Amino acid sequence: MKKKICIKVKQTENSKNNSPKIEEMPILEYLEVVKSEYNNERQKKGSFESRAGISFAFIGTLCVFLLDEIKISDIIKIFNIPMTFIDLLKITSGLLVYISLLISMFYLIKTIRTSQHSNFETNRIDEVLLAENRTDGIAKIIFTYRDVIKQHRESNEKRAKYYQISLYSIAAMLISIIFYINI
């Protein structure tokens, strides 16, 4: 489901009567800037999804190894013997492997998860909008793009945070695997 955004532009005295020619205003340059920023934010979203997919494949490969070498039943067996410091380290690292796996999977899913993204509401384009003053029409488009970009940027910042947490969890899992195997 897409979020709809509509913006009203205030008419100033200049836009009513004495508006400068559009060629004299930087409005077209601003339009190009917001279009470019919009495309950048869309590409960032795609980039996070691609990287998260690669990370999922990496974790899947690790799971094959993990389920074969680090069995939860082996970790539980260590609980039943008189425990030394080394045994405690082995239990801790074994549990951290699985905890890190769950955390990384959770945050990778949050990174990829489809969230509501705003877009320019094309259904609102009608004869009235098409008959508007060109400068006012372009200004409305710019302000709409601005709000859409802001929403996309906030979503991408969350994705970046989630992806970073998942990478830290993957690193913790790898370190825990190394500890578990070498102890």
C-alpha positions as CSV (number, residue, x, y, z in Angstrom):
1,M,0.0,0.0,0.0
2,K,1.4,3.4,-1.0
3,K,1.2,6.4,1.2
4,K,-0.4,9.4,-0.6
5,I,1.1,12.9,-0.3
6,C,-0.5,16.1,-1.5
7,I,1.0,19.5,-1.1
8,K,-0.6,22.9,-1.5
9,V,1.6,25.7,-2.7
10,K,1.1,29.2,-1.3
11,Q,0.6,31.8,-3.9
12,T,2.8,34.9,-3.4
13,E,2.3,38.3,-4.9
14,N,4.9,37.4,-7.5
15,S,3.2,34.2,-8.5
16,K,-0.1,36.0,-9.0
17,N,0.7,38.9,-11.2
18,N,4.4,39.8,-11.6
19,S,6.0,36.4,-11.6
20,P,9.4,36.3,-13.2
21,K,9.9,34.2,-16.2
22,I,10.5,30.5,-15.5
23,E,13.9,30.8,-17.3
24,E,15.0,33.4,-14.7
25,M,14.1,31.2,-11.7
26,P,16.1,28.2,-10.4
27,I,12.9,26.1,-10.2
28,L,13.8,23.7,-13.0
29,E,17.2,23.1,-11.4
30,Y,15.5,22.3,-8.1
31,L,13.2,19.9,-9.9
32,E,16.2,18.1,-11.4
33,V,17.8,18.0,-7.9
34,V,14.8,16.4,-6.3
35,K,14.4,14.0,-9.1
36,S,18.0,12.9,-8.7
37,E,17.7,12.6,-4.9
38,Y,14.5,10.6,-5.4
39,N,16.4,8.2,-7.6
40,N,19.3,8.0,-5.2
41,E,17.0,7.0,-2.3
42,R,15.3,4.3,-4.5
43,Q,18.8,3.0,-5.4
44,K,19.8,2.9,-1.8
45,K,16.8,0.8,-1.0
46,G,17.7,-1.6,-3.7
47,S,21.3,-1.8,-2.5
48,F,20.2,-2.7,1.0
49,E,18.0,-5.4,-0.3
50,S,20.8,-6.8,-2.5
51,R,23.3,-6.8,0.3
52,A,20.9,-8.3,2.7
53,G,20.2,-11.1,0.2
54,I,23.9,-11.8,-0.1
55,S,24.2,-11.9,3.7
56,F,21.3,-14.3,3.8
57,A,23.1,-16.6,1.4
58,F,26.2,-16.4,3.5
59,I,24.3,-17.2,6.7
60,G,22.6,-20.1,4.9
61,T,26.0,-21.5,4.0
62,L,27.1,-21.1,7.7
63,C,24.0,-22.9,8.9
64,V,25.0,-26.0,7.0
65,F,28.3,-26.0,8.8
66,L,26.8,-24.8,12.1
67,L,24.1,-27.5,12.3
68,D,26.7,-30.2,11.6
69,E,29.5,-29.0,13.9
70,I,27.8,-27.1,16.7
71,K,24.9,-29.1,17.9
72,I,22.7,-27.8,20.7
73,S,22.6,-31.3,22.2
74,D,26.4,-31.2,22.5
75,I,26.2,-27.8,24.3
76,I,23.5,-29.3,26.7
77,K,25.8,-32.3,27.4
78,I,28.5,-30.0,28.7
79,F,26.0,-28.7,31.3
80,N,25.8,-32.2,32.8
81,I,29.6,-32.6,33.5
82,P,31.6,-31.0,36.2
83,M,32.3,-27.6,34.7
84,T,35.7,-25.9,34.2
85,F,36.4,-22.5,32.9
86,I,37.0,-23.9,29.4
87,D,33.7,-25.7,29.5
88,L,32.0,-22.5,30.4
89,L,33.7,-20.7,27.5
90,K,32.6,-23.5,25.2
91,I,29.0,-23.3,26.4
92,T,29.0,-19.5,26.1
93,S,30.4,-19.5,22.6
94,G,28.1,-22.3,21.5
95,L,25.0,-20.3,22.8
96,L,26.4,-17.1,21.2
97,V,26.5,-18.8,17.8
98,Y,22.8,-19.5,17.9
99,I,21.9,-16.2,19.5
100,S,23.9,-14.3,16.9
101,L,22.3,-16.3,14.2
102,L,18.8,-15.4,15.4
103,I,19.7,-11.8,15.8
104,S,21.3,-11.5,12.4
105,M,18.4,-13.2,10.7
106,F,15.9,-11.0,12.5
107,Y,17.7,-7.8,11.4
108,L,18.3,-9.0,7.9
109,I,14.5,-9.6,7.6
110,K,13.9,-6.1,8.9
111,T,16.3,-4.7,6.3
112,I,14.5,-6.5,3.4
113,R,11.0,-6.2,4.8
114,T,8.7,-4.3,2.5
115,S,7.7,-1.0,4.2
116,Q,5.3,1.6,3.1
117,H,6.9,4.1,0.7
118,S,5.4,7.3,-0.4
119,N,5.2,8.1,-4.1
120,F,3.9,11.0,-6.1
121,E,0.1,10.5,-6.3
122,T,-0.6,10.4,-10.0
123,N,-4.3,9.9,-9.6
124,R,-4.6,13.5,-8.5
125,I,-3.4,14.8,-11.9
126,D,-6.4,16.2,-13.6
127,E,-7.5,19.0,-15.9
128,V,-7.4,21.5,-13.1
129,L,-3.8,20.7,-12.2
130,L,-2.8,20.7,-15.9
131,A,-4.3,24.2,-16.4
132,E,-2.3,25.7,-13.5
133,N,0.4,28.2,-13.8
134,R,3.6,26.3,-14.8
135,T,5.7,27.7,-12.0
136,D,3.1,26.7,-9.4
137,G,2.7,23.3,-10.9
138,I,6.5,22.7,-10.8
139,A,6.6,24.0,-7.3
140,K,4.0,21.5,-6.2
141,I,5.9,18.7,-7.8
142,I,9.1,19.8,-6.1
143,F,7.4,20.0,-2.6
144,T,5.8,16.6,-3.2
145,Y,9.2,15.1,-4.2
146,R,10.8,16.7,-1.1
147,D,8.3,15.0,1.2
148,V,8.6,11.7,-0.5
149,I,12.4,11.9,-0.4
150,K,12.3,12.7,3.3
151,Q,10.2,9.6,4.0
152,H,12.4,7.4,1.8
153,R,15.5,8.7,3.6
154,E,14.1,7.9,7.0
155,S,13.3,4.4,5.8
156,N,16.7,3.9,4.4
157,E,18.4,5.2,7.6
158,K,16.4,2.5,9.5
159,R,17.5,-0.1,6.9
160,A,21.1,1.0,7.3
161,K,20.9,0.6,11.1
162,Y,19.2,-2.8,10.8
163,Y,21.8,-4.0,8.3
164,Q,24.7,-2.8,10.5
165,I,23.3,-4.7,13.5
166,S,22.9,-7.8,11.4
167,L,26.6,-7.5,10.2
168,Y,27.7,-7.1,13.8
169,S,25.7,-10.2,14.7
170,I,27.3,-12.2,11.8
171,A,30.7,-11.1,13.0
172,A,29.9,-12.2,16.6
173,M,28.6,-15.5,15.2
174,L,31.9,-16.1,13.3
175,I,34.0,-15.3,16.3
176,S,31.8,-17.6,18.5
177,I,32.2,-20.4,15.9
178,I,36.0,-20.0,16.0
179,F,36.0,-20.1,19.8
180,Y,33.7,-23.1,20.0
181,I,35.7,-25.1,17.5
182,N,39.1,-24.2,18.9
183,I,38.3,-24.8,22.6
